[in-house]
Structures are given as C-alpha cells and as structure tokens.
Amino acid sequence: MNIQSMSFSNFRPFGAKLREQTAPLSDVKPVGAEILEQTRDSLTICVPKSGGGVLLTGPRGRVGGVDWSAANWLAMDVNYPQPEQFALCLCIGVYRYDQDFAQEAPQFGMITGAFPNYPTRISLDFRELACRNGFLPRTPGKLKTVAAGLPIRPDEISALYIGARECHVEQVIQLKNLFLSDEEPDYPMQPVKMVDELGQWTQKDWPGKTHSIGEMVKALNDELEAPPPPLVGNRSKWGGNMDLRLTEGTGFYAKHRDSEGRWWLVDPEGYAYFVMGLEGVSPSSSAVVNEWADSYTWLPEREGEFAEAWSEFRGNPDEGRRVAYSENIDFSIVNLIRAYGKDWKKKWAQLTLNRLNAWGINNVGVSGSPRSIMPSPLRDDVRLPAFHMMRGFPRTQSCVFRDFPDVFSPEYRIASEKFAAQLGEIKGDPYIVGYFMTNEPEWAFIEGLEISEMLLGNPAPLETKRVFLHFLQEKYADIRVFNAAWNLDLASFEELMKPIADARRFSADAARDLDAFSRIMIEEYVRVPAAACKSVDPNHMNFGLRYPYILYPNQTAGYQYLDVFDINDYRYDPLQYVEWLGSIVDRPILVSEFHHGALDRGLPVTGIRGVRTQEDRGKAYRYYVERAASTRYFVGSIYFIFEDQPVLCTHYQENYNIGFVDICQKPHGEITAAVRETAQRIYDVHRGTVPPFDEKPEIIPLNAC
C-alpha cells in the first residue's frame, strides 16, 4: 500500500458547512472552528453551534503537498469526545480549482456519522467523486454516509474542508492520521460493549429505560391481557370516516374534489379517508452484526429458540444504499420471543392492532403490517389499508446520470411494460389505497442539478441525446444561429453527440434551452411507466415516485400522469411547501415519509429532523400534520417509522430515535398520545371548521445524514 501522509499544520478555520445534501454558502457567517490543538499529526477543533470547520488549500491536485491524482482513497481517524452521548455528523468537502471558497459550496462533499467517544476511521473512495451514487457503502465503525454535490476529478481539487453542521451545543472533534492511499485502508475497531442483552444502548440511561428481561415480559403480557382500547372515531372497515360520506364509492380508494375545491381521498364506500399512516409496522429492528459482533454484550445462538431473529441481507453494492451483504440480529424479535414464546407473531399482531386502533392509525404504509404475519386465510378484522411499493423501477443499460434512464429509448418503454406487469398481483385488492412506482430516485437528491446538462456530458450514444439534438435543430434550424446563441463553434448539430461539460455556463440561451429540455426529459421519465401501470391496473391510484424533495418546478414534470402527487418531506412546517406544490400540480398531495427524532431516549441520532424531547416529538407530529391538513391539497401522511432503529445500525446505516415504540416494544407515549389527538380532529381541520394545532416544538439541528 502506498501511503501519502498529510499534515494538519496548515489547516485554518473556515466558516463553510454542508447542511442538507448541498447548500449555498451565501448566508454562512465567516466564523470557522476554533483550533484547540494543532500539530503535524493531529488536530482538535471546537465547532460553534452555527457549524463550521477548517480548510486546507493548495495547488491544483497537490493540496497538502501530496499528489491526489496518484491516490485512490482519502482517510482520517476521527474521535468525538461528546459527554452528552450523541453521534457526530461530519462534513468533508473538496473544492475545484475554479471555485470561490467564500461564496460556493464544495464541488463534492460527503456527510457521515460517527459514534461519540468511539475512534473511527473515515474514508473516501475516489471513485465516488464521479457522484454516480447518493449513498456511500458501509465501512466498519461509521454510520450512514451521503454524497453531495457534483462530479470532480482528484487532479482538479484545490482545497479540502473538514467540519460539522450546526448543532444545539458546541462540538469538539479530534482528527488524526490524515492520508491518501492507492488502496483501501483498514478499519480498526474498538473493543467497547455498546448493546445490552435487550438491544438497548449501554452507554446512556434515560427515563423509561427497561432494566430487565422480567420487567419487559411482564409489561407486554399485562398490556395484551387488558381490554383493548376503543377505535378513534366512527371508522369504516376501510379506515374512512363514516360521519362524512363524499361519494357513492367505487369499490376502490379514489380521489375527490369537493365544491369548495378541497381535495379528499375516499374509501371504497365513498367515506372521507384522510391517511393517518405509519410505515414499517412489523417487529423489525435488524442490526448489523458483521463488524460489530464484539460490541454486543450478548448474542443468541444462530439456531434454536431465537433463530428467527437472525437474517441476512444481500444487495447490489453499485445501486441504491450500496449494501453488498450484512448479517443481522433483531432484538425486537428476540424480546417478543422472550415475552410470548412460539406464539409471538400472533400475539404481537393482536397487541399492535390494538395499539394502532387506539392511536388513530388507519394505514400501514408499504413495508409491513399485522396482516402480513397472520395465518391464512386473511380476515377483514386483521386487515388495515396499505400502499403498494412497486419493485425494480425501469432502467436502461446506459443511464443519463445516476439512475435517470435513457427515457426516449425503446429499451425504456419495454422495461416499463415489464415493470407494470407486477401490478397484476394487486389490481383486485380493495385494501390497497394506491401504489408508488419507486422511492427517492437518486438523481433527484442533487440541488441545482440540470439533468439535460448531464445528458450532454454523457459520452454514451443515448437516444435521449438525439431527441435533444432534434429539439435544438427545430428551434435554431441553422448551426450558425445555434453557435451564436450558445457561444460555441460547432460544425454541425451532430457534434453535440460528443460529451460537452458544464453547458449551462456557455450562455443565457444555453441555460434556458437546457432547462426547457430537462422538463421534457423528466415528463417522459414519469409518463412512460405511469401509462404502462394504468393500462395494467386501472383500479388503484398512482401516487408517483416519493421524491426526496422538490427543489425546482421542473421536478414536478409529468404530474398530469399521476393521480396524487407524493413526496417524502422532512421539515417542521410543511404548510407553504404543500401550498406551493399544490399550486403547480393541482393534485392531491400526500407525504409518504416524515419524522422527528430526539436525543433524550435510547439512541445517538435524531433522524432527519431533530427536536429537543419526546414531548416535542408529539408537538412536532401535530404541528406538521395539522398545518398541512389545513390546506385544500393535503390528503394525508405516512410517518416513518413504527419502531426505533437499532443502536448499531440497520444495513442502511441508520440508528435513529424515530419510532412509536422502542426495541423492547414499549411505546413512546408522548408521540402516540399526540397522534390520537390529531386523529380525533383531522377531518375538521381539513374542512376548515377547527384551526390546526399551532404550538411549535423546540427544534434542535439534526445530527443525521
């Protein structure tokens, strides 16, 4: 292995910070981290609450006096001596030689997590600088890692930034052993016991923590033996409000617009149906064992009483969440077997149905429900409405960028027809509210992305590029006119088939043309599979693609081919966002993912949105859902997720305090009580007869990717 060590001596305080995936720096205060200790081999910094870090600049491709083009990996050792015991969210960014450090975000960055008081080696594979993936693979010790920004080559790098995002406290970060390598580094692990025999975090205590197996077993059995609590409201078997019938019903869920222009969903009998959903309703908190095996206080045998708690996950390391393999243990299943024995599945299902009814939940999302583990044949009294997640959104052999396909190719049409055929499985099921075609396309994560610009930069002979050439020929007719508009000197339009980078910079006309064709591309991206799906299943509504966020109007292109426009939306107050989206698409709006987590109970990471306490989680739920419901577009939401994630992470590297129940199946009563309050009044809020809940939670910055 060829190691090029880099010195910490010349790093200087710098005020930039990577916040979400990427962020402009125009509002960043010029206050960087305070350097507490600085030697050649180590650096200790104190990052203010507002965020910040340190910056190392140098000649192009020679930052730190080493040859970046001769390396394949960047690595460093990070320690986070955090007395409050929550995880670090570390930001690492690289600048291109032509960037203005003071005004721009890094060209490429990664945001990654590390446990408190647990020295961790963080690495960056230079293949990721091409920005083909939104998520980076798991390496031993670190938490979830997200890639941010646009492509850059190692020989273009002129600065390295290391820091942290804003936080509710000052953060001390210790850095050591910064180096470049031609091979992947090793990852030393620490012999620290982090998980107790119940699956809880050993290094922290909190009110309500379960302190013995016997305590947990008694609580679960006492609750199951008690009389079940009543349903919330006058609810039909489909989850609709029987006090508000809007249509005659079609036998399937449908959308409806009332005389005042307000959108609703209706159940198969025509009763108003506001989605009060909860994702992942199953005993599922599988934690990675592979590299963490020595960090568990106790692990059960793989065969025998707890065999069902063990599982394996295999995935494509080049796609999605980049998981090749993980061996997992699920302490939620271990604990249910301890409480209920061999009959745990049926008893858990009954316990959970009772709880969902008491909380006002009328939909179980796409990834699990009590009915999914009940014995066949299924009975209506154990069915709850759900959504269907389609599998394998169509791709082409050569994509435009990340997972955005060659949308004008015959290959895309054929793949879409094959994709749609799977809806034959559900087209007759009236308990399915609708389907999602995919979840969070990776191309849609990049702020400021112009997909047509990436098309021009792609060297492959894509059919979509030929359609773009035709689009430009139709507009300009003469190559000389086009050259003048784009500030180019091409002999023919055909030369655009060769890769051209950074086309938005050519001229204002180029930027306008690219923007216009991006909308055409995105519309085709939605239209082709949506039409194929509707031809197979005319009964169910198409809810779309669960975009991670809508950053610009072009991302809504193709909405006319959807029944409901759906988004995964992580924010505190969605009201203006929902109004803005609704004004563009004039469709019902559903939020298929949102949550708020805290650091006061059980886990080291807030989740995608953070609040101070469990009480604030309840306030945040009510504030979010009721504010959105007060608009004429909003028809419901699905909270992510039913159960807290495990201490040592899912195979997707997440360990968030975002559940309605913890690893011992104990409800977080503050949020479940709040959900019930909202369920009791949500229809009146949507009709405008009562005002939405208006008490804001106390917000803390997220410490998650």
Number of C-alpha atoms within 10 A of each C-alpha: 8 10 14 18 19 18 20 21 15 15 19 17 21 23 23 35 29 29 21 16 18 23 19 15 19 11 9 17 13 12 16 24 29 18 18 12 12 17 12 14 14 18 22 21 22 21 27 22 16 20 27 30 30 26 23 20 21 16 15 18 21 18 18 24 14 18 15 25 15 15 19 17 20 22 21 19 18 27 20 24 19 17 8 12 18 21 24 28 25 25 25 24 23 25 23 22 18 11 15 11 20 13 13 14 23 29 20 24 28 26 27 25 24 24 24 21 16 19 21 25 24 23 21 20 18 18 12 21 22 15 22 18 23 24 25 25 21 20 17 15 20 22 27 24 26 21 25 30 26 18 14 18 16 21 17 18 26 23 23 20 27 24 29 31 26 22 18 15 14 15 21 20 24 17 21 20 18 23 20 25 19 18 14 15 20 11 17 12 16 13 12 14 16 18 21 16 18 21 26 24 21 17 14 16 14 10 8 10 15 17 13 10 14 11 10 19 17 11 14 20 14 9 13 16 9 8 8 15 12 12 16 18 17 13 18 17 19 25 26 26 22 19 13 14 16 20 17 12 15 14 15 22 27 24 19 17 15 11 7 8 10 16 21 27 24 30 32 24 21 24 25 28 29 25 29 24 28 28 25 21 26 23 25 21 26 24 27 25 22 13 14 20 15 17 18 20 15 14 19 15 11 13 10 8 14 22 14 14 24 20 15 13 12 11 13 11 14 14 18 19 22 18 20 15 16 20 17 20 28 23 26 25 26 26 25 25 20 17 21 16 14 13 11 17 20 16 20 24 21 18 18 19 22 18 20 23 20 20 25 25 25 26 27 28 29 22 16 18 26 22 22 15 14 18 10 8 6 12 10 11 9 15 19 22 24 24 23 19 17 17 14 14 18 24 18 18 9 15 17 25 20 19 20 21 22 26 27 19 16 12 16 20 19 15 18 21 19 16 20 24 14 16 21 11 9 16 16 15 12 19 22 23 27 25 21 19 23 17 18 15 17 20 19 20 23 18 19 13 16 19 21 27 23 20 26 24 19 20 14 15 13 20 15 20 23 17 15 23 18 15 15 18 15 10 12 14 13 13 18 16 12 21 17 12 15 19 15 13 11 13 11 13 18 12 11 17 19 14 14 15 14 11 17 18 12 14 15 13 16 19 17 12 19 23 18 14 20 23 20 17 26 20 20 17 20 21 19 21 24 24 15 19 25 17 14 15 19 12 21 24 22 23 27 24 23 21 24 19 17 17 14 10 12 18 16 19 20 22 22 16 19 21 19 25 27 25 25 23 23 18 15 21 18 19 18 12 14 24 17 13 19 18 11 13 19 16 22 26 28 25 25 28 22 24 25 31 28 27 26 21 20 25 27 26 31 27 25 20 23 28 25 19 19 21 18 22 27 23 23 30 25 26 24 24 30 27 23 28 28 23 21 23 27 30 28 24 28 26 26 22 25 24 28 25 28 29 26 28 21 23 25 20 24 21 25 27 29 31 25 22 19 25 27 24 21 16 17 21 15 16 25 22 17 20 22 21 17 21 23 15 17 24 23 14 21 26 16 14 11 13 16 22 20 13 11 15 20 14 18 19 19 24 28 27 24
